[in-house]
């Protein structure tokens, strides 16, 4: 099966600092990775889509200068939350898409998520 | 834009059958997904429909009607471990990104 990992699983940081979250596809090459955010008792909200070697595409309302996304290789994408504030505390989940097919059912594989708490 | 609606909460009894409905409005429809999510964990894939009809997989079945913008997830022989949130997600080809748009999720509580 396809495995996606995230690191760290939990992080606590102070307001004003930056936090980097890594998303790795362990056994396949991911041409596209997606970053989602989930607040308590709410559903997943897509933040941005990153393609290897190109700039990320951000959803409306997501600040690209605050949430820096780098997709440097086919197996790694990083999300950096800059100048974090308590309202950025959330569950951040990445997913990775294998290949270029648009019709394969299982093409998105989710990581285990990262719980960010900003104090 | 896309709009996905599903009930917020449902309660059912162990051993029973429960149906979770999802209605959606989207252009460039390219598939509907159901995911299960336990608290504090990432979603896990349950089912996928792109054509009208019923897809059965063990205790779980999912139905799609594209003309009605409607899907349901059917869970049979409910077990306590089925208590979780169930997310309906739609994929659209419009933007070319093939990202998933999730509904707000249905929290299912299975009681003894």
Interface residues (C-beta under 8 A of the other chain):
Chain A: X32 X34 X36 X41 X42 X43 X44 X45 X46 X49 X57 X91 X93 X95 X97 X102 X103 X105 X106 X107 X108 X110 X111 X112 X113 X115
Chain B: X30 X31 X33 X40 X41 X42 X43 X44 X45 X48 X50 X87 X93 X97 X98 X99 X100 X101 X102 X103 X104 X105 X107
